[in-house]
Amino acid sequence: MKNLFIYNIFLTSFCFSLSLEHSDIYDNSWALVVGINKYENVRPLNYAIEDASAIKNMLINDFGFPRSNVNVLLNNEASQSNIKKQLNALVRSAKDNDRVVFYFAGHGMTETSGLEGTDMGFLLPVEGDADNLYLTAIPMDELKRISNMSKAKHMMFLVDACYGGLAAQNTRSLQNSDVPNFIEKISNDFSRQIITAGGKSEEVLEKDDWEHSAFTKNILSGLKQKRADLNADGIITGSEMGMYLKENVSLDTDNFQTPQVRRFTSHEGEIIFIPKSDETKIEEPKSLSVEEQLQAMLLLYSQSQIQQNPVQTQANVAVIKPGSIGVNAKNLSQEILIEEIFLRPNGLAYKVKFKMEIGSNDEENWSRVFVIDIDDVLEIPGETITGIYNYNTGDVE
């Protein structure tokens, strides 16, 4: 009976290792990176050039963007006409199985006009004039228009500027990465995603200690250090990046600055980033045929006859009970709701949801379900309810 239970666990959690690289998802990658410290008509910034240079180097060195496909405009190069010219060239170069990243570090402004007081967001090029935005700046609607022109499969706009009036949709909740063909679905579907550093009446925060803005500092840590891989599956999606930035930029700025995460279309695809060092094994659930199930059972049975099955001899362990709260071991300010505990071939794991906004208990402020190891969740003294996981029955007692 115990063996049958183990076989069932093995079959329901069986995964295959997929060797996944950027080249499996995209034919090519393109980027336009803009950074402006010295403006002609508005106050300067301190670290926009450093931010832009760091993003350029990261895309090339860590995420496989060909150097020849990454264009950079700094200070005087970043005029209104030049940015628009390079953006148009970029989107026309990208083909239907390519990805495109546009990064802008500079000033953003909001103009309120019309009888209804409609907000319109603008990016300021080097000659941008706050008193003449319509003639000297780039309307945010222009980004949406340009994105609609492109055939590229995935586009991500990372805008290190704050403004209102973004003509885009709220991003939807991420889908469950446990479902079969999840990676295939999000990588094949069309997407136009945008993340901005903040909203109307907010300002970009820079610090000498960081040598970056709060927004770009967290883009770099989220992607290069893989902290935005919230479900630890080896890939970072655009929505994971948005969740990570929204929380961590708010924390770094004491809620002075809150990134905005949006989509220009209703499509549910995701731009995908895989660090070069991780372009190896990504686990994705697989539906097994009857023949494959029998082979898996025979393999497991033969192994159990040769050596003791570690699952059978495993001592019962303390776990957090489903429905209780813990904290993320990699980010102690992030609460985690335990949805379920289950056994995988490599050990126990939780199905969890991450709290997206500190201090809020609304259901909509919890993320989709992720799968993480039990060691990645810590108890909250006096709040977390624990129990003992029984390997023989699968119950938490």
Buried (B, 14 or more C-beta within 10 A) or exposed (E): EEEEBBBEBBBEBBBEEBEBBBEBBBEBBBBBBBBBBEBBEBEEBBBBBBBBBBBBBBBBEBBBBEEEBBBBBBBEBBBBEBBBEBBEEBBEBBBEBBBBBBBBBBBBBBBEEEEEEEBBBBBBBBBBBBEEBEEBBBBBBBBBEBBEEBBBBBBBBBBBBBBBBBBBEEBEEBBEBBEEEBBEBBBEEBBBBBBBBBBBEBBBBBBEEBBBBBBBBBBBBBBBEBBBBBBBBBBBBBBBBBBBBBBBBBBBBEEEBBBBBBBBBEBBBBBBBBBEEBBEEBBBBEEBEEEBBEEBBEEBEEEBEEEEBEBEEBEEEEBBBBEBBBBBBBBEEBBBBBBEBBBBEEEBBBBBBBBBBEEEEEEEBBBBBBBBBBEBBBBBEEEBBEBEBEBEEEEBE
